[in-house]
Amino acid sequence: MSLNRVKEKKIPCYPWATPTEEQKCLFDTLRYEEQLKMVQEALREGLESGISDQSIDDIIDSKETEI
């Protein structure tokens, strides 16, 4: 695959771990620059949030009890 064909491909990426269909649709209507800004902000927040002392199972369990 040539470099030009790789540049043409767009991999779906959202600023949420598990976006709803509504979030996907709304996000997809934004200009590329706005999408990029939102994803960059989500990544920045994640990096600045630090390391959790909870395991992934603890996090999932706590989210399931919120529902």
C-alpha positions as CSV (number, residue, x, y, z in Angstrom):
1,M,0.0,0.0,0.0
2,S,1.4,3.4,-1.0
3,L,1.9,6.2,1.5
4,N,-0.7,8.3,-0.3
5,R,-3.4,5.5,0.1
6,V,-2.5,5.4,3.9
7,K,-3.1,9.1,4.2
8,E,-6.5,8.8,2.5
9,K,-7.7,6.3,5.1
10,K,-9.5,7.7,8.1
11,I,-9.7,5.5,11.2
12,P,-12.8,6.2,13.3
13,C,-11.7,7.8,16.6
14,Y,-13.9,9.4,19.1
15,P,-13.2,11.4,22.3
16,W,-15.2,8.8,24.3
17,A,-14.3,5.2,25.2
18,T,-17.7,3.9,24.2
19,P,-19.6,6.5,22.3
20,T,-23.3,6.2,21.7
21,E,-24.7,6.1,18.2
22,E,-26.0,9.7,18.8
23,Q,-22.5,10.9,19.9
24,K,-20.9,9.3,16.8
25,C,-23.4,11.0,14.5
26,L,-23.0,14.4,16.1
27,F,-19.2,14.1,16.2
28,D,-19.1,13.0,12.6
29,T,-20.9,16.2,11.5
30,L,-18.1,18.3,12.9
31,R,-15.3,19.7,10.8
32,Y,-12.1,17.7,10.9
33,E,-10.3,20.4,12.9
34,E,-13.0,20.4,15.5
35,Q,-12.9,16.6,15.8
36,L,-9.1,16.7,16.2
37,K,-9.4,19.3,18.9
38,M,-11.9,17.3,20.9
39,V,-9.8,14.1,20.6
40,Q,-6.6,16.0,21.6
41,E,-8.4,17.4,24.6
42,A,-9.6,14.0,25.7
43,L,-6.1,12.6,25.4
44,R,-4.7,15.5,27.3
45,E,-7.2,15.0,30.1
46,G,-6.4,11.4,30.3
47,L,-2.7,12.0,30.5
48,E,-3.1,14.6,33.2
49,S,-5.5,12.5,35.3
50,G,-2.6,10.3,36.5
51,I,-2.5,6.7,37.4
52,S,-5.5,5.1,39.2
53,D,-5.1,3.0,42.2
54,Q,-8.1,1.0,41.1
55,S,-7.9,-2.1,38.9
56,I,-9.9,-2.2,35.7
57,D,-12.3,-4.6,37.4
58,D,-12.9,-2.2,40.2
59,I,-13.6,0.6,37.7
60,I,-16.0,-1.5,35.7
61,D,-17.8,-2.7,38.9
62,S,-18.2,0.9,40.1
63,K,-19.6,2.0,36.7
64,E,-22.1,-0.9,36.7
65,T,-23.4,0.1,40.1
66,E,-24.1,3.6,38.8
67,I,-26.4,2.3,36.1
